[in-house]
Amino acid sequence: MKRRRARTHAYEVAVRAEAALGEGPTWDADAQRLIWIDILGSRVFTFDPVSGRRTVLATEQHVGAAKPRVGGGLVVNLRDGIGLYGPDSVAGPGGSPAGDPQEFRWLHREVVPGRRANDAAVAPDGSLWAGTMRYDEAPGGGTLSRFAPDGAAETVLDDVAVSNGTGWSPDGRLMYYIDSPTRRIDVFDFDGQQVSNRRQLAIIEEGDGFPDGLTVDAEGCVWVALWDGGAIRRYTPSGVLDHVVELPVPRPTACAFGGADLTDLYITTARTGLEAPHPLAGSVLVVPGAGRGLPQPAFGG
């Protein structure tokens, strides 16, 4: 693997929590808050780093991702499909679920026994690219699909084990993608709607963990969380490893840039499956001034 001398960064605790499977950090630029989830806890959280205000939304199913919508509210990748919550759907800090169930509606529903939602990302055109996986992580049991704002669905990849990190280059001409058991970070050519020419950007060697969620920064570099690797790595567009953020928890799951100037790297973590979890496992960590992220589009539906 090509690598330069890696630089380390110090982390802080943004949200102390005990999420079973914390995931999907997303910076909501309009609300100036972080959105993140606990997949197995069926919860969507928000955090305002300025005021410290935290909110929570309980979902009726395991939730793989939650992203802001144009005009407010959330689009969520749920076990049985893609759903929409209205602008007032996130409850207050007391932890109660959304009060009016009519605030939720399905955009696309597809029930597949034994399968659940996983990571998702919003493309530059406002479409949602949402992944699935089997609970038993069987090879070929998952998918990556594109959902247009009107709910029209298209399967992009149909032979996936654990569909995870997805992101786009600053110019929108490349898409990065992770199917975790392959240990690969892959890159595709992207024409605005379709992908082609899949190839390997980097591979995570045995003993270094599995690639999970990712984010792309303003320089076009790819930051990847290493499940069972206790670290975040940054790879250049040519696949060179040049930054490492070492963490005290073994299972970081994903990362995203946030804050008013998009320079703070937020990291979600998990405690599921750990016999003796670190006290910070399940919390959200942050690395101030780690780099500079890209503004993330909201879902157009």
GIBELJO-V874362 format. One record per helix or strand of 2 or more residues. SS is the DSSP state (A for helix, B for strand). FROM is the first residue (numbers start at 1). TO is the last residue. If there is no record, write none. Layout:
BEGIN
((SS,FROM,TO) (SS,FROM,TO))
END
This chain:
BEGIN
((B,3,7) (B,12,15) (B,21,28) (B,33,38) (B,43,47) (B,54,58) (B,63,69) (B,74,78) (B,81,85) (A,101,103) (B,104,109) (B,115,122) (B,128,134) (B,142,147) (B,153,160) (B,162,168) (B,174,179) (A,180,182) (B,184,190) (B,195,203) (B,210,217) (B,222,227) (B,231,235) (B,241,246) (B,251,258) (B,264,270) (B,284,287))
END
